[in-house]
Amino acid sequence: MTVKHEIKSQLAKLLATEDLIVEHKQTETACFNVHTRVLTLPMWERASNTVYDLLVGHEVGHALFTPDENWLEKVAVPPQFVNVVEDARIEKMMKRKYAGLGKTFYHGYKELQDEDFFSISDSNVADLNLADRANLYFKVGNFLDITFSEEEMPIIRMIEGCETFDEVLQAAEKLYLFCKKQQDEDAKKPDNKTENQQPASEIVDEDAKDEVEHESDDKVDQSQEPISSDQNFQSDKKDDLKVETADSLSDNIKDLIDEHSSETVYLEVPKVNLDTVIASNTDVHDYINWWWSRYDQFETPVFENPDQEFVKFKRNAQKEVNYLVKEFECRKAADSYARASTARTGVLDTSNLHTYKYNEDLFKKVTVLPDGKNHGLVFVLDWSGSMSNVMTDTCKQLFNLVWFCKKVNIPFEVYAFTNEWNRKHIGENGEDIAANLTPHFEKREGLFVVEHDFSMMNILSSKVSGKELEKQMISIWRLAYSFGRSYATSYAWPDRLSLSGTPLNESLVCLHQILPKFQRDNRLQKIQCIVLTDGEANALAQYKEIKRYWESDCQPFLGHKRIDPSNTILRDRKLGTTYKMGYSYHEFTNVMLRNLKDKFSDVNFIGMRVLASRDVGNFMRIHNNPGEDEFNRIQKEWKKEKSFCIKNSGYDAYFGLSSNSLSQDSEFEVDEGASKAKIKSAFVKSLKVKKLNKKVLGEFISLVA
């Protein structure tokens, strides 16, 4: 029977009443590290669900009841002996806390006993030392006839009665000293027989405890690192006193492991240093201004055409911006009144006094309107090479939203992700400045890769004055204009602001630090995070220790390795949540977005995808299967309006926008003397563009308000 590992992970978390970190690995047995709170479960090939549940219940018992302390400071007892006693205690307490686990323990241990996991089928149980018999008694005692002498019974009673870990240590010490004494006596009297044995049936009849006492060895060792079983237990001669049933269990469990299964890889999002990741708004525009100051020597204004285009666009865009403001205020007011409450003032309403005979409500009322939430917007702009032909059109959408934010006093930040800002470049004095190789975080195995050449340029910000914001928007407009007309312009863009690859997923990593800082700095309650892009991004690699075995003198080093989606898990320790990575580019991004949404519940994540005609069909199929109702809906919506909104992606809303429609001007303009047909065509085209913009922006406002 196949074990569903993620289900077992959830079971462990529910039983532990905490978000444990649960890992499934090719390990010999289950173990729990009480210090790091990591529960490791094995990738078993033929373990039944019952045995797996037994393991989970047992290890959760350690999570709940085993303290994180260095017990070697209290007693000098081998870990195996402590585990025998502690296993008995924590399983007793687990069955006390969860009555249904008794059945699971009973049947799980029965399976292990039937398959002789303790290797006692060819042995006489009565010949085993007390620790082994105690281990068997508290685990599989329901299925074996185990006897104890009168001298042994007090120790068994002591183990049975343990309620605290200190009592466990005391009982373990008694157990160990008894076994050691017995070992010494047996060495002197090899034929000595155990006398006066009596059945222990009157002791606890609780069903068997977990087979995983060996796992508890790992638990104790891990929780008091570094501790070795030989460390403090050396006598005048070598101490070979062991719990053989624990060793047998450990050896037999190895046969259950699926040797052909791939090792599950758990990766985490790194915590980046924003000081190195973000190119500040001041630095970006100082560099742009310096670069373009070299064109001041030309008599003919270099930027005359793009600047005229900007003025024209700004004039035409005011209607749409005003529409946004109106929609926002209306929706905000409607929401406020929906949450309004009415209260009596205690002042008589004289206009209703004549109704006193049949109306008890004669007091004036007041309507209390709750304050609306403080909003903020974070824009993430795709600064990749594929955006060159649509950058101007994308900036139009961006500028509409920026002007909207400015009008309603909503704080905002606009970041453009790039691999070019940290490149080698020319300084203001003409000198060559080397590439910035400063890492964004301390690299280690188990983290996603975010290279040093990645940056997020803060190209626009609400923190600057209105006049300065206008200048910055003109600069970005000039850049966008030049990207789409590179062969038709007489100027070049700054080299550090060249278009690059598509490090979208790297920018999502950085949002883990950007969003909470933005929220703190502006004291916001609600944030809209908008990503404007024209394509998918490559999956992130992982940092992995690499050893070139063909190079005998090569030391292991931290390198990059592509992830295998089939066995890679994104783990968020803070949330206690894991996410299975997807196979395709968009699935990887969706997982990153789901993690962000789980972490920041007060943030709406909105995607705006600019689509060329050739990309529309593939984009639709990525998120919906052809023939399904949702696919048919967005297909009809696209044919009619050249836009659609997807609600089942990683974003809260993902807008698909036609690049051709965006590039069309919404202003109704025709040449003098134009024919009626041309006038009609121009009018219809302008209406379509206005309709598209209003539809998209309207849906956006509904999310914001």
N, C-alpha and C positions, 0 to 999 in steps of 0.2 A: 504493500500500500504506500502510495506517495505521500510524504509529509510536506504540507504546505508551510514553508518556513516563516513567511510573513504572518500567518495566522498564529503560529507558536510565539512569535515576537509580541503580538498584541496580547496573547494570553498571559505572558510573563509580566507585561506592563500592568495589566488589570489586577493580577494577583498581588503584585508588589505595591500597588496604589501609588506608583511614581513612574515617570518617564525614564525607565532604565535604558541604557544603551545596550541593545541586543545585537550581537554579531553571530553570523553563521559561517563557520570556518571548518577546514579540514583538520580538526583537532580530535584527539583520541577520546575525549569525554567532555562533558559539560563542566564548566567552572564559572565561579563568580568572584570578581575582584571587589572586595568590600570598600576599597579605597577609591578606585576610579569609577565604581558603579557600572562596570561593564560585565554583562552576562554573555558568555560565549557558549553557543550551542553547536554541536557537531553536525557535519554533513553526512549523516548515516545513510547507507544504501538500503538496508533491510530491517531497520528498527521500526517497530510498529508505532502507531500513534499513541497507544497506551504507554509504552516505554518512554516515548518522547515527552509525554505529559508528566510522567513520573519525574523525569529529569528536570523539567521546567519547574514543577512544584517544589522539588528538593532545593534547587538553586535559588529560587525566590525566597525560600526559607532562610538561606544565608543572607540574602539581601535585606530581609526584614529584621532578622534577629541576631545575626553575628556582628559584633562590634568591630570597628576598625581600630585595633590596638595591637601593640607589640607584647603579646602574652609571655614571651621568653623572659621578660623582666620579672615575672611572677613565679614561673615554674620551669624546670628543666626537663621537659617531656618531649619525646619525638612526636612530630606532627600527626603521624598515623593514629596514635593513641588519643590525641585530642579530637581528631576527626570522628573516631568511633563514638565518643560521647556526645560531641556537638551534633552529629547527624541524628542521633536519637532524640536530642532535645528539640532541634528545629523542625523535625518531621512531626513530633508530638504537637508542637505549637501551630504548625500549618494545618493539621487536621482539626485542631481546636478552633482555629480561625475560619477555615473553609471545610465544613462538614463533608461536602461532596468529594474532597480529595482522598478520604479514607478508601473509597472504592478504587480510585485510580492507583494509589500506592499498593493496594492489595493485589490487583490484577497485574500491575507492572512488575512487581517483584516475583509474582508467580511465573511470569514468562521467563524472567531471568533465571529463576531456580530450575524450571523445567529444562532449560537449555544448558544447565550446569555452568553458569557464568562464574560461580565461586569455586569451581573445580574441586568439589567435595564428593562426587559420586563414587570415587574409588577410595575414599578416606573414611576413617572412623571419626566422626565429629567429636566424640568424647576424648580423643587423643589430642585435639587442638588446644592451644593455650587459651586462657580466659579471654584475651582481647579478641581472638578470632571467634570464639563462641558467642561473646557479647555482640560482636558485629553481625553475625548470622542471626542471633536471637532477635535483635531489634529491626532487622530487615526482612528475613524470611523465616522467622520463628513460627509463623502460622503453618508452615509446610514441613517442618523438621521437629524431631523430638530431641530437644536440647536440654541437658541437665547441668546443674551446678551444685557444688559441694556446699556444706554449711559455712565454710570459711569464705567461699566466693559470693554467697548470697548477699551479704551486706553491700558489697561493691556494686552488684547488679541493681539492688534497691536504690543505691546512691545515684547511679546513672539514670535510672527510671525517674527519680524525683527531681532532677536538675531543672531549674527554672531560669537561672541566670548564667551568664558566661563565666563568672567567677566560680560558681558551683561546678560548671563543666571542667574547669581547670583543676579543681580539687579532686573531682572524681577521676579525671584522666591521670593525675599523679598517683592516686591510690591504685588504679588499674595497672599502670606501668610498673610501679614498685612491686606489686604482687606478682606480675608475670616475670619480672627479673629475678625475684626471689625464687620462684618456682623453677626458672631456668637453671639457676645455680644449684638448687637441690637435685634436679634431674641429672645434672652433670655428675654429681657425686653418687647418685643412685640411679643408674640407667634403667633398671627394671622396676622402678617405683611405679605403683599403680595409684590412681585416684580412688579414694575411699569415701564412704559416707555421702555419695552423690544422691541428690533428690531431684525430682522433676520440678521444673520452674513454671508449670502451667498456671500457677496461681499468680504469677507476676503479670504484668500488662499483657493483654491479648491483642494489643493494637496490631493491625495489619502491618505488613512488612514495610520497612523504610526503604529509602532509595539505594539502588545498587551503586550509586555514584559516590561512594565514600572516597574512592580515589580522586574524584574531582575535588572533594573537599581538601585533599592534600594540596592540590593546586591553589585552592582558595586560601588556605592558611599561609602557604608560601608566598603568594602574591600580595596578600594584604599586609604582610610584615616584611616587605622586601628590604634587603636581601637576606633570606633565611634558608639554610640548607638543613636537610634532615640529620646530617652528621655533626652539625655545628657545635652544639653544646651538650652532646650526649656521649662523649667518649669516656670510657672507664679505663681501668688499668689494662684491660684487654679490649679488643674490638667488640663493640656492642652490635651483635647480629640479631637482636630481638626485633621481630617484625610482625605485622599483621598480614599473614599469608593470604587470607581471603581477599584482602584489599588489592594485593599484587595480582592475584588471579583475575579478579574482576577487570583490572586495568588491562591486562594482556588480552583477555577475551573480547573486550570491547573494540580492540583494534580491528578485529575481523569484520566489524559492522561498517567500517568506513568505506565510502565510495572512492576508491583510489583514482578513478577516471574523471571525477567531477573537478571542475575548475575552481580554483580558490576565489571566494568572494572578496572583492576589493571594496573597502569602505573609504570614500573620499569626502573631504570637507571643503567648504568655501573658505579661502584665506581671509584674514582680517587685514585689509590693505591700509597703508599709510596715506591718507588723503593729501598730505603735504607734498608727497612725491607724485601721486597719481594725477592730481588736478593742476592743470596750467591755469593760473589765476586770470581773472578777467582783465586785470591791469596789464599783466605780462603779455597776454595775447594781443591786445590792441596797441600796446606800445610797440610791439614788434611789427604789426601791420602798418602802423603809422610811419615807423622808421623806414620800412621797406619801400613804401610808396612815396615817401618824401623825396626820393631820388627823381621822381617824375615832375617835380615842381619847376624844373628848368625849361620844360617844354612850353612854348608859347600857346599851342593849342591845348585846351583842357583834355587830358587823357580820358577822364571819366565822364565826359559830357553825356554820352549816350546812356550808360547805365543809370546815371543820376537822374536824367529826365524820365527814364522808365520807372524809377522808384517813386518820383513825385506823382506820376500818373497813377501808379498802382495804389499809393497811399490815399489819394483822393477817391478813387473808386471803391476802396476797401472800407471806407468809413460807414457806408450803409450796412455792410455785413457786420462790422464791429458793433454798431448801434443795435443791430438785431440781436446779437449775442448778449449785450448788456440788458436789453429789454426782456429777453427770454429768461436770463439768469435772475433778474429781480422779481419777475412774475412767479417763477417756480419757487424761489426762496420765500416769497410772501405767502404763497399757497401752502407751502410746508409749514410755515410758522403758524398760520391760522388753523391748520389741521391739528396742531399740537396745542392750540390755545385752550385756556381754562377760564371759567367764569366763576366769580366769587361775589358774595353779598358784601355790601359796604357797611351795613349797620345804620344807614341813613334812609329815612322814610322817603318813598317816592310819592309826592303829594298828588301826582296825576293819577295814581291808582287808589287813592283813599276811598273813593266811592264804591270800590269793589270789595270792601272789607267783609261783607256778609258771606261771600262765596269764594274769596281768594285770600289765602294766608300769606302769599308772597307779596308784601307791600314795600320791600326795600329795594333801593337802587343797586344795580350790579355793575361790576367792572370786569372787563376782559383782559386777562394777562397773556401777553404774547412772549413766549420764550425766545431768548437770544439765539440767533443762528450760529453755526459753527464757523470758526476761523479756517479759511481755505488757503492752500498754497499749491503751486504747480511746479513740477520739475520736468523739463523737456530733455530728452535724449535724442540727438540728431545723428543720423548715419552720415559719416564723412568719408565714405568709400568711393572708389573709382567708378563703380557702376551708377553712382548717383549724379554723375556729371551732367547728363542731359536733362535730369529732372530736378536738379538742385534749386533752380530758380522757382519752379512751381511748388516744391516742398517748402521753401522759405516763405512763399505767399501764405500757406496754411499756418506756418509758424508765426509769422508776423501778425496775422489776424488774431491769434490767441494771445500774443504778447500785448498788443494794443488793448484787447479785451481786459486782460489782467491789470493793466495800467489804469484803465478807466474805473474799474470796480475795486481798486486798491488791494489786489491779491498779490502777495509776494511770489516771485518766480525766479528760477535759475534755468539757463539753457546750456547744456553740455553737448559737445560734439566729440564722438569717440574716434581715435586715430592712432596710427602707428608711426606718425611722421614728426610729431612735435619734438621728441627727444633725439632726433637724428643729428648727424654731423651737419653744421651749417656755418654760414658766414656771419661774423660779428659786425657791429656798427663801424668798427675801424678797419674792416676788410680782412680781419684775421680769421683763420679757420678755428672753429670751436668744436671740440670732440663731442661725440655722441654721449648722452647722459646714460650711464650704466648702473645707476643707483637702483637696487631692488626695492620693490614696493612693500615687501614684508619679509620676515624671516622664513626662508624656504625649508621645508622638511617633507619627508615621505608622507603620503596620505593627503596631500593638498592638491587642488587644481592649480594649473599653471596660469599665471598672469605675468607676462614678460615685462622687463624693464622698459621696453620701447613703447608700451601702451600708455596712453594719456587720455584724459578727458578735459578738453579745452572749454573753459567757462566763457563762451562767446557773448552771452547776454545775461544781464542781471537786473533785478528790480532795485538793487542797492544803489545804483548810480542815479544821477539826476536825470530829469526828462530830456534835457538838452544833450547830455552825454549819451543817453540811450539812443537818441535819434542818430547821432554820429556813428555809433557802433552798428546800428542796423543798416546804415548806408554802406559801411565797410563790408559787412557780411553779404549784402546785396551785390556789391561789386564783385566779390569773390564768386558767388553763385553765377553771376552773369558771365564771368570770364571762363568758368569751368565748362559752360555749355557752348561757348563761342570762342574757344581757344585759338582758332585759326583766323578769326575775324577781328580780334582785338589787338591793340598796339601796346599792351602791357601784360605782364605776367604776375601770377599770384606769388605771395611769399613762400619760400621753399618749405618752411616748417608747417605750413598750412596746406600743403599738397594733399590731394585725396589719396587714401591708402586702401588697406584691406577692410574687412568687416568684423572688427572685434566686438560684436554685439554682446556676446556672452561674458566677455571681460567687463563690459560696462555694467551688466547685471550683477556681477560680483561686487563691484564698487558701490552699487546702490545700497548694499547692506550697511555701509557707513555713511553714505551721502544723505539718505532719507532721514534717519534719526537726527543727524546734525542739523539738517535743514528745518526739521520740525522743532527742535530745541531752540535754535537761534531765532526763529520767528514766532514761537509759542503758538503753534498751529494745532488744530484738532483733526483736520482732514486734509489729505494731500492727493493730488492727481498726478500720476507719473505717466507721461506721454512719450512713447517711442515712435519716432518717424523714420522709416527705413524703406528700402526697396528690395530686400532680399533676406535669405537665411544666412546664418553664420556657421563656421566650423565649430565642431565640438571641442571643448577644452581638453588638453592633455593632462596628465598627472605627473607629479614629481615622484621619481622612483630611484632607489639605489641600484646602480648598474655596475656589474662586474664583467669585464671582457675576459672570458676564460681562456681565450686564445693568446692573451698577453700575460705571461706568467708574472711579470713584475708590476702589472697594473693594479692599483688600489681601487676599491669601490668608490664611486662618485655619484652625486645626486644629478640625475639626468631627467630627460623627458620621455614619457612613454604614452602611446595612444591608449585610450581606454577601450575596453571590450564591453559594450553595452549589455551583453548577456550575463555578465557577472559583476557589474559595477553598481554600487549603491551610494547615493548622495546621503550623507548623514549630517543632521543638524543637532549638535549636542545640546544646545540651549533649549530647543523645542522637544528634544527626545524623539525626533521623527526621522524616518528614512524614506528615500524615494528611489525607485528603480529607474535607472537611466534608459532613455529611449534609443532606438537604433538610428533614426534619421536626424538630420540637422534640426528640423523644427521640433522634434520630440525632445531633444536635449534642451533647447531653449524653453520649451513649455515646462519642463521639470524645474529649471532654474526660476521660472516665474511662479510656479506653484509654491516653491519654497519661500520666495519673497512675500507672496500673498498670505501664507500661513504666519509668517513672522511679523508682518505689518498689516494688521487688520484694518487700520484706518487709512489705507492707501488704495486708491483705484488705479489699476494698471491698464492703460489704454494704448493699443497699437494702431498705427496708421501706416498701411502698406501701399506704396505707390506702385501701380501695376501697369506694365506695358501690355498691349493686346496679346502678345505671345505667351505671357505668363499667367493669364487669368485662369485658364482651365486647370493647370497644374496646381495653382494656389487653392482653388476650390476643392480639388481632390485630396489635397494634403489634410484638410480638416473635416471633410465629409465624403462618404462613399456615394458615387453616382447612383441615382435612382432613389435615394432616401429623400424623405420629405424636406429635410433641412437643405440638402443639396439643390433640390428643385426650387426651393424658395429663393436662395441666394442667386441662382442662375437667372430666374425671372427678374429679380431685383436688379441684377447687373445689366441685362438686356434693356430694361426700361430706363434706368437712372444712372448707369455706369458707376455704380457704387453699391456696396453691401456691408453689412455688419455681421461678423461671426461672434457667437457667444460661447462656443465650446472649445476655445483655444486656451492657452495659458493666461492670456489677457482677460480682464473683465469684459472688455469689448475690443474687437479687432476689426478696424475699418479697411476695406479694400477700395482704393480710389483709382480711377482711370488717369493715367499720366496725360493722355490726350485731352481729356476734359479739363484737367487742372491747368493745362497750358493755354487754354482758350480764355480770352478776355471777356469778362462779364459786362463790360461797357458796350452799349448799343451805339456803334459808329458805322457810318457808310459814307462813301465818297459822294461829293456833290454831283447831281445828275444821274445817280444810280437808278437802275431799273426797279420796277416794283418787285420783281422776283428776287433781286439781290437784297432789297430792303427787307423783304419778308424773311429771307434766309438768315440775314444778320440778326433780325429781331428774335427769331426762334432760337438761334444759337445762344444769344445772350440770356434768354429765359431759362434754357436748359442748364447753363453754367450757374446761374443764380439759384436755381432749384436744387442743384447738386450741393452747392455750398451751404445753403440753408438747411438741407436735410442732414448733412454730416455734422455741421456745427450745432444744429438743434439737438441731435442725439448726444453729442458731446456735452452740451449744457445740462441735459437731463441727468447725466452721470455726476456732473460737478455739483449741481444744486441740490 
